[in-house]
Amino acid sequence: MGFTKEPTGYYKTALSDLQGAWCNLRETVVDNFGFPNSDKLLFHIDEAMSWECVRNLKLMKETLLLVRNIAAQSAPEDVNESVEIVTESLEEVFSAIAEGECL
């Protein structure tokens, strides 16, 4: 019986970029925590990063719209900039899927 070797490298994909963008957004909200609805924003960011949303990108897109609307009301500018980065990353994932790339 053989053992599976640990990979020595990983392919960077649009999905990994999306995960990083969500993590950076969450960190930005935590760093600026205390603005109105920051707790709601964290809740929905965590929801968007859940397996349910990762397995159903349409649900993630809907959750991102909710996050964007909450952030637009009262979040600091750097939080809104991070939301835009997540939006761009999600659009790249949909483009990669349309082009038939392996995620």
N, C-alpha and C positions, 0 to 999 in steps of 0.2 A: 504494500500500500504506500502510495506517494503522498507527499505533502504539497499543498498549494503554496506557491511562493508569493510573498508580498510584492505588489507591483512597485516598480522603481519610479514610475511617473504616471501622471494622469493627464488626460486630454482636457483642455479648457473648453468649456461649452457655454452656450448662451444661458443655459439653466444655472450653471455655477456662478456666472456673473450676476444673474438675477438674485440668487441667494445672498451673495455678497452685498448687493445694493439694499436688500431688505435689512440685513444685519447692520449696515451703516446707518440706515434710517432709524432703526431702533435705538442705536447708540446715541445718535444726535438728539432724539427725543428725551432719552434718559439724562443726557448732559444738560439739557435745558428744562428739565422737569419743573413743573410749578405753574406753567402758563395755563390758562383756561382750557379745559378738556384734554389736558395731557394724559390723564389716566385713561380716558376713552380711546385716545389715539394709540396708546400702548396696547390696549386690549385688542383693537382691530389689526394692528401690525402683527401681534402674536397669532391672531387668527389667520391672517394671510400667509404666515410662515408655517402653518400647520400642514400635516400630511394631506388633510382633506382638500386644501386649496392647491397644494403642489400637484396632486393627482387630478385636479379639475381646474385647469387654468382659467376657464370661464368664470368660475367662482372667485378666483384670485383677482381677476380683472374687476369684478363687481366690488370686491372688498377694497381694492385700490381706489376706486372711485369714492367710496365712503371715506377712506383715509384722506384723500385729497380734499374733499369738502370740509372735513373737520379741521385739517391743517390750515386751509385757506381762511378760516374764520378768526383764528387767534394765535397760530403758531409763529414762532420767530422765523425770519427769512431763511436761515440755514436749514431748518426743518423742511420748509417748502422746497428748497433746492434739492434736498435729499429725496423728497417725494417725486420730483421731476426725473431724477436719476433712475428711480425704481420704474417709473412710467416708461422711460426710454429702454430700460433693460427688458421689461415685459414685452414691449413692441419688437425687440430683437428676437426674443424667444418665438413669438408668433411668426416672424419672418423666417426664422430658421426652420420651423415646422413646415411652413409653406414651401420652402426650398428642398424639403426632404432630408435635412441634416439629422444626424443621430444626436439626441440629447442625452 
